[in-house]
Amino acid sequence: MSRVAVAGGTGAVGRLVVERLGAAGHEPVVLSRSAGVDVLRGPRAALVTALEGCDAVVDVLGPTGPAAQTAAGSRAFFRTTTTALLTAGREAGVGHHVALSIVGAARVDAGYYAGKALQERLLTTRREGGWTLLRTTQFHEFAPALAALGSLQVPRGPRGGDPQLVLVPEFVCQPVAAAEVADELVALALHEPQGAVPDLAGPRVEVMADLVRRWLLAGGSGARVVQVPLPGGFGAGLRRGLALPGPWARLGRQTFAEWLTTRS
């Protein structure tokens, strides 16, 4: 049995990693504020104590809020959390650090991706201990998140109205199932460090606005979905397909359509 810490163990992917570790007879250790461990702002001593006796740590932390989408905000978050985990892991004797990043982060290196690019650099220049880096494309679950984020209220009288317009960033993607990502992270954490492993992507190239539209229709919403080109290098990179995997990537099995069926 292995003892594996999961930073962000209550998030969309983290909770799946925790579930799979437990189901396989291993001991997951959840690192989250709700579990009493604040990787971002908490004392290092508490983090070191939580990591003691762990064979590996899986980092699936992610920032929230509007500031997280800016290059400065994303870099600040990942600089702090990655450094904290690497330092505390070294002090606690953790031999394996597994990090989840995004395909194309280093190529885009702007907006939210700038923080992931920095995280990758911090990990790959680590001088002590072993590490594994897995880059994946966006998850299927990203479509409903964007649908909620981009919804605009259109008043329909004194009682207000339902969201009738949804703004979605213009970009192509190749979404993968979060469950398959979790399976991969567990398998990596239970083996020896491998450095950067081949990317993991979904089986089909999709247009994000189309995915959001299909998600809304499946839920009975007739909201109009409008593509919006994001400004700067971040938006330009997404529009040029820099978030798509290369020919060397491994492909997942579940398509967005199949995932949508399980949610309907």
Contacts in CASP RR format, 6 or more apart in sequence:
PFRMAT RR
TARGET T0000
AUTHOR 0000-0000-0000
METHOD contacts of the structure
MODEL  1
MSRVAVAGGTGAVGRLVVERLGAAGHEPVVLSRSAGVDVLRGPRAALVTA
LEGCDAVVDVLGPTGPAAQTAAGSRAFFRTTTTALLTAGREAGVGHHVAL
SIVGAARVDAGYYAGKALQERLLTTRREGGWTLLRTTQFHEFAPALAALG
SLQVPRGPRGGDPQLVLVPEFVCQPVAAAEVADELVALALHEPQGAVPDL
AGPRVEVMADLVRRWLLAGGSGARVVQVPLPGGFGAGLRRGLALPGPWAR
LGRQTFAEWLTTRS
1 25 0 8 1.000
1 26 0 8 1.000
1 27 0 8 1.000
2 26 0 8 1.000
2 27 0 8 1.000
2 55 0 8 1.000
2 56 0 8 1.000
2 189 0 8 1.000
2 190 0 8 1.000
3 26 0 8 1.000
3 27 0 8 1.000
3 29 0 8 1.000
3 53 0 8 1.000
3 54 0 8 1.000
3 55 0 8 1.000
4 21 0 8 1.000
4 26 0 8 1.000
4 27 0 8 1.000
4 28 0 8 1.000
4 29 0 8 1.000
4 54 0 8 1.000
4 55 0 8 1.000
4 56 0 8 1.000
4 57 0 8 1.000
4 58 0 8 1.000
4 186 0 8 1.000
4 189 0 8 1.000
4 190 0 8 1.000
5 28 0 8 1.000
5 29 0 8 1.000
5 30 0 8 1.000
5 31 0 8 1.000
5 50 0 8 1.000
5 51 0 8 1.000
5 54 0 8 1.000
5 56 0 8 1.000
5 57 0 8 1.000
5 58 0 8 1.000
5 94 0 8 1.000
6 14 0 8 1.000
6 17 0 8 1.000
6 18 0 8 1.000
6 21 0 8 1.000
6 28 0 8 1.000
6 29 0 8 1.000
6 30 0 8 1.000
6 31 0 8 1.000
6 57 0 8 1.000
6 58 0 8 1.000
6 60 0 8 1.000
7 31 0 8 1.000
7 32 0 8 1.000
7 39 0 8 1.000
7 57 0 8 1.000
7 58 0 8 1.000
7 59 0 8 1.000
7 60 0 8 1.000
7 61 0 8 1.000
7 81 0 8 1.000
7 85 0 8 1.000
8 14 0 8 1.000
8 30 0 8 1.000
8 31 0 8 1.000
8 32 0 8 1.000
8 39 0 8 1.000
8 59 0 8 1.000
8 60 0 8 1.000
8 61 0 8 1.000
8 62 0 8 1.000
9 15 0 8 1.000
9 17 0 8 1.000
9 18 0 8 1.000
9 28 0 8 1.000
9 30 0 8 1.000
9 31 0 8 1.000
9 32 0 8 1.000
9 35 0 8 1.000
9 60 0 8 1.000
10 30 0 8 1.000
10 32 0 8 1.000
10 34 0 8 1.000
10 35 0 8 1.000
11 32 0 8 1.000
11 60 0 8 1.000
12 139 0 8 1.000
12 141 0 8 1.000
12 178 0 8 1.000
13 60 0 8 1.000
13 100 0 8 1.000
13 139 0 8 1.000
13 178 0 8 1.000
13 181 0 8 1.000
13 182 0 8 1.000
13 185 0 8 1.000
14 58 0 8 1.000
14 60 0 8 1.000
14 182 0 8 1.000
16 178 0 8 1.000
16 179 0 8 1.000
16 181 0 8 1.000
16 182 0 8 1.000
17 28 0 8 1.000
17 58 0 8 1.000
17 60 0 8 1.000
17 182 0 8 1.000
17 185 0 8 1.000
17 186 0 8 1.000
18 28 0 8 1.000
18 30 0 8 1.000
19 182 0 8 1.000
20 182 0 8 1.000
20 183 0 8 1.000
20 186 0 8 1.000
21 27 0 8 1.000
21 28 0 8 1.000
21 186 0 8 1.000
21 189 0 8 1.000
22 28 0 8 1.000
24 186 0 8 1.000
26 190 0 8 1.000
29 50 0 8 1.000
29 51 0 8 1.000
29 54 0 8 1.000
30 37 0 8 1.000
31 37 0 8 1.000
31 39 0 8 1.000
31 47 0 8 1.000
31 50 0 8 1.000
31 51 0 8 1.000
31 57 0 8 1.000
36 46 0 8 1.000
37 46 0 8 1.000
37 47 0 8 1.000
37 50 0 8 1.000
38 46 0 8 1.000
39 47 0 8 1.000
39 61 0 8 1.000
39 81 0 8 1.000
39 84 0 8 1.000
39 85 0 8 1.000
40 61 0 8 1.000
40 77 0 8 1.000
40 80 0 8 1.000
40 81 0 8 1.000
40 84 0 8 1.000
44 84 0 8 1.000
44 87 0 8 1.000
44 88 0 8 1.000
44 91 0 8 1.000
47 84 0 8 1.000
47 85 0 8 1.000
47 88 0 8 1.000
48 88 0 8 1.000
48 89 0 8 1.000
48 91 0 8 1.000
48 92 0 8 1.000
49 92 0 8 1.000
51 57 0 8 1.000
51 88 0 8 1.000
51 89 0 8 1.000
51 91 0 8 1.000
51 92 0 8 1.000
51 93 0 8 1.000
51 94 0 8 1.000
52 92 0 8 1.000
52 93 0 8 1.000
53 92 0 8 1.000
53 93 0 8 1.000
53 94 0 8 1.000
54 89 0 8 1.000
54 92 0 8 1.000
54 94 0 8 1.000
55 94 0 8 1.000
55 95 0 8 1.000
55 96 0 8 1.000
56 94 0 8 1.000
56 95 0 8 1.000
56 96 0 8 1.000
56 97 0 8 1.000
56 98 0 8 1.000
56 189 0 8 1.000
56 190 0 8 1.000
57 85 0 8 1.000
57 89 0 8 1.000
57 94 0 8 1.000
57 96 0 8 1.000
57 97 0 8 1.000
57 98 0 8 1.000
58 98 0 8 1.000
58 100 0 8 1.000
58 185 0 8 1.000
58 186 0 8 1.000
58 189 0 8 1.000
59 81 0 8 1.000
59 82 0 8 1.000
59 85 0 8 1.000
59 97 0 8 1.000
59 98 0 8 1.000
59 99 0 8 1.000
59 100 0 8 1.000
60 100 0 8 1.000
60 185 0 8 1.000
61 81 0 8 1.000
62 68 0 8 1.000
62 77 0 8 1.000
62 78 0 8 1.000
62 81 0 8 1.000
63 73 0 8 1.000
63 74 0 8 1.000
63 77 0 8 1.000
63 78 0 8 1.000
67 73 0 8 1.000
68 74 0 8 1.000
68 77 0 8 1.000
68 112 0 8 1.000
69 111 0 8 1.000
69 112 0 8 1.000
70 111 0 8 1.000
70 112 0 8 1.000
71 110 0 8 1.000
71 111 0 8 1.000
71 114 0 8 1.000
71 115 0 8 1.000
71 234 0 8 1.000
73 115 0 8 1.000
74 111 0 8 1.000
74 112 0 8 1.000
74 113 0 8 1.000
74 114 0 8 1.000
74 115 0 8 1.000
74 116 0 8 1.000
74 118 0 8 1.000
75 114 0 8 1.000
75 115 0 8 1.000
75 118 0 8 1.000
77 115 0 8 1.000
78 115 0 8 1.000
78 116 0 8 1.000
78 118 0 8 1.000
78 119 0 8 1.000
78 122 0 8 1.000
79 115 0 8 1.000
79 118 0 8 1.000
79 122 0 8 1.000
82 99 0 8 1.000
82 118 0 8 1.000
82 119 0 8 1.000
82 122 0 8 1.000
82 123 0 8 1.000
83 122 0 8 1.000
85 97 0 8 1.000
86 97 0 8 1.000
86 122 0 8 1.000
86 123 0 8 1.000
86 126 0 8 1.000
89 95 0 8 1.000
89 97 0 8 1.000
90 128 0 8 1.000
90 129 0 8 1.000
95 129 0 8 1.000
95 130 0 8 1.000
95 193 0 8 1.000
96 129 0 8 1.000
96 130 0 8 1.000
96 131 0 8 1.000
96 132 0 8 1.000
96 189 0 8 1.000
96 192 0 8 1.000
96 193 0 8 1.000
97 123 0 8 1.000
97 126 0 8 1.000
97 129 0 8 1.000
97 130 0 8 1.000
97 131 0 8 1.000
97 132 0 8 1.000
97 193 0 8 1.000
98 131 0 8 1.000
98 132 0 8 1.000
98 133 0 8 1.000
98 134 0 8 1.000
98 185 0 8 1.000
98 188 0 8 1.000
98 189 0 8 1.000
99 119 0 8 1.000
99 120 0 8 1.000
99 123 0 8 1.000
99 131 0 8 1.000
99 132 0 8 1.000
99 133 0 8 1.000
99 134 0 8 1.000
100 134 0 8 1.000
100 135 0 8 1.000
100 136 0 8 1.000
100 181 0 8 1.000
100 185 0 8 1.000
101 116 0 8 1.000
101 119 0 8 1.000
101 120 0 8 1.000
101 133 0 8 1.000
101 134 0 8 1.000
101 135 0 8 1.000
101 136 0 8 1.000
102 113 0 8 1.000
102 116 0 8 1.000
102 135 0 8 1.000
102 136 0 8 1.000
102 137 0 8 1.000
102 138 0 8 1.000
102 243 0 8 1.000
103 135 0 8 1.000
103 136 0 8 1.000
103 137 0 8 1.000
103 199 0 8 1.000
103 201 0 8 1.000
103 243 0 8 1.000
103 244 0 8 1.000
103 245 0 8 1.000
103 246 0 8 1.000
103 249 0 8 1.000
104 113 0 8 1.000
104 135 0 8 1.000
104 242 0 8 1.000
104 243 0 8 1.000
105 113 0 8 1.000
105 115 0 8 1.000
105 116 0 8 1.000
105 117 0 8 1.000
105 120 0 8 1.000
105 135 0 8 1.000
106 117 0 8 1.000
106 120 0 8 1.000
107 237 0 8 1.000
107 242 0 8 1.000
108 114 0 8 1.000
108 117 0 8 1.000
108 233 0 8 1.000
108 234 0 8 1.000
108 237 0 8 1.000
108 238 0 8 1.000
108 242 0 8 1.000
108 243 0 8 1.000
109 117 0 8 1.000
110 232 0 8 1.000
110 233 0 8 1.000
110 234 0 8 1.000
110 235 0 8 1.000
110 237 0 8 1.000
111 234 0 8 1.000
112 234 0 8 1.000
113 234 0 8 1.000
114 234 0 8 1.000
120 133 0 8 1.000
123 131 0 8 1.000
123 133 0 8 1.000
124 131 0 8 1.000
124 133 0 8 1.000
124 195 0 8 1.000
124 196 0 8 1.000
129 193 0 8 1.000
130 193 0 8 1.000
130 195 0 8 1.000
131 193 0 8 1.000
131 195 0 8 1.000
132 188 0 8 1.000
132 189 0 8 1.000
132 193 0 8 1.000
132 194 0 8 1.000
132 195 0 8 1.000
132 196 0 8 1.000
132 197 0 8 1.000
133 195 0 8 1.000
133 196 0 8 1.000
133 197 0 8 1.000
134 181 0 8 1.000
134 184 0 8 1.000
134 185 0 8 1.000
134 188 0 8 1.000
134 197 0 8 1.000
134 199 0 8 1.000
134 200 0 8 1.000
135 196 0 8 1.000
135 199 0 8 1.000
135 200 0 8 1.000
136 176 0 8 1.000
136 181 0 8 1.000
136 184 0 8 1.000
136 199 0 8 1.000
136 200 0 8 1.000
136 201 0 8 1.000
137 173 0 8 1.000
137 174 0 8 1.000
137 175 0 8 1.000
137 176 0 8 1.000
137 199 0 8 1.000
137 200 0 8 1.000
137 201 0 8 1.000
137 202 0 8 1.000
137 243 0 8 1.000
137 244 0 8 1.000
137 245 0 8 1.000
138 173 0 8 1.000
138 175 0 8 1.000
138 176 0 8 1.000
138 208 0 8 1.000
138 243 0 8 1.000
139 175 0 8 1.000
139 176 0 8 1.000
139 177 0 8 1.000
139 178 0 8 1.000
139 181 0 8 1.000
140 175 0 8 1.000
140 176 0 8 1.000
140 177 0 8 1.000
140 178 0 8 1.000
140 211 0 8 1.000
140 254 0 8 1.000
140 256 0 8 1.000
140 259 0 8 1.000
140 260 0 8 1.000
141 178 0 8 1.000
142 173 0 8 1.000
142 175 0 8 1.000
142 208 0 8 1.000
143 175 0 8 1.000
143 208 0 8 1.000
143 211 0 8 1.000
143 212 0 8 1.000
143 214 0 8 1.000
143 215 0 8 1.000
143 256 0 8 1.000
144 212 0 8 1.000
144 215 0 8 1.000
146 166 0 8 1.000
146 168 0 8 1.000
146 169 0 8 1.000
146 208 0 8 1.000
146 212 0 8 1.000
147 166 0 8 1.000
147 168 0 8 1.000
147 212 0 8 1.000
147 215 0 8 1.000
147 216 0 8 1.000
150 166 0 8 1.000
150 167 0 8 1.000
150 168 0 8 1.000
151 163 0 8 1.000
151 165 0 8 1.000
151 166 0 8 1.000
151 223 0 8 1.000
152 163 0 8 1.000
152 164 0 8 1.000
152 165 0 8 1.000
152 166 0 8 1.000
152 167 0 8 1.000
153 160 0 8 1.000
153 161 0 8 1.000
153 162 0 8 1.000
153 163 0 8 1.000
154 161 0 8 1.000
154 162 0 8 1.000
154 163 0 8 1.000
154 164 0 8 1.000
154 165 0 8 1.000
155 161 0 8 1.000
156 162 0 8 1.000
162 221 0 8 1.000
162 223 0 8 1.000
163 221 0 8 1.000
163 223 0 8 1.000
164 222 0 8 1.000
164 223 0 8 1.000
164 224 0 8 1.000
165 223 0 8 1.000
165 224 0 8 1.000
165 226 0 8 1.000
166 212 0 8 1.000
166 216 0 8 1.000
166 223 0 8 1.000
166 224 0 8 1.000
166 225 0 8 1.000
166 226 0 8 1.000
167 226 0 8 1.000
167 228 0 8 1.000
168 208 0 8 1.000
168 209 0 8 1.000
168 212 0 8 1.000
168 225 0 8 1.000
168 226 0 8 1.000
168 227 0 8 1.000
168 228 0 8 1.000
169 208 0 8 1.000
169 227 0 8 1.000
169 228 0 8 1.000
169 229 0 8 1.000
169 230 0 8 1.000
169 235 0 8 1.000
169 238 0 8 1.000
170 208 0 8 1.000
170 209 0 8 1.000
170 227 0 8 1.000
170 228 0 8 1.000
170 229 0 8 1.000
170 230 0 8 1.000
170 235 0 8 1.000
170 238 0 8 1.000
170 239 0 8 1.000
171 207 0 8 1.000
171 208 0 8 1.000
171 230 0 8 1.000
171 235 0 8 1.000
171 237 0 8 1.000
171 238 0 8 1.000
171 239 0 8 1.000
171 241 0 8 1.000
171 243 0 8 1.000
172 205 0 8 1.000
172 206 0 8 1.000
172 207 0 8 1.000
172 208 0 8 1.000
172 238 0 8 1.000
172 241 0 8 1.000
172 243 0 8 1.000
172 244 0 8 1.000
173 205 0 8 1.000
173 206 0 8 1.000
173 207 0 8 1.000
173 208 0 8 1.000
173 211 0 8 1.000
173 243 0 8 1.000
173 244 0 8 1.000
174 201 0 8 1.000
174 202 0 8 1.000
174 203 0 8 1.000
174 204 0 8 1.000
174 205 0 8 1.000
174 206 0 8 1.000
174 244 0 8 1.000
174 245 0 8 1.000
175 202 0 8 1.000
175 206 0 8 1.000
175 211 0 8 1.000
175 256 0 8 1.000
176 200 0 8 1.000
176 201 0 8 1.000
176 202 0 8 1.000
176 252 0 8 1.000
176 254 0 8 1.000
177 202 0 8 1.000
177 252 0 8 1.000
177 253 0 8 1.000
177 254 0 8 1.000
177 259 0 8 1.000
179 254 0 8 1.000
180 200 0 8 1.000
180 252 0 8 1.000
180 253 0 8 1.000
180 254 0 8 1.000
181 200 0 8 1.000
184 200 0 8 1.000
188 194 0 8 1.000
188 197 0 8 1.000
198 248 0 8 1.000
198 249 0 8 1.000
198 250 0 8 1.000
199 245 0 8 1.000
199 246 0 8 1.000
199 248 0 8 1.000
199 249 0 8 1.000
199 250 0 8 1.000
200 249 0 8 1.000
200 250 0 8 1.000
200 251 0 8 1.000
200 252 0 8 1.000
201 244 0 8 1.000
201 245 0 8 1.000
201 249 0 8 1.000
201 250 0 8 1.000
201 251 0 8 1.000
201 252 0 8 1.000
202 251 0 8 1.000
202 252 0 8 1.000
202 254 0 8 1.000
202 255 0 8 1.000
203 251 0 8 1.000
203 252 0 8 1.000
203 253 0 8 1.000
203 254 0 8 1.000
203 255 0 8 1.000
204 255 0 8 1.000
204 256 0 8 1.000
205 244 0 8 1.000
206 256 0 8 1.000
209 225 0 8 1.000
209 226 0 8 1.000
209 227 0 8 1.000
211 256 0 8 1.000
212 225 0 8 1.000
213 225 0 8 1.000
214 256 0 8 1.000
214 257 0 8 1.000
214 260 0 8 1.000
215 260 0 8 1.000
216 222 0 8 1.000
216 223 0 8 1.000
216 225 0 8 1.000
218 260 0 8 1.000
218 263 0 8 1.000
218 264 0 8 1.000
219 264 0 8 1.000
229 235 0 8 1.000
229 239 0 8 1.000
230 238 0 8 1.000
237 243 0 8 1.000
END
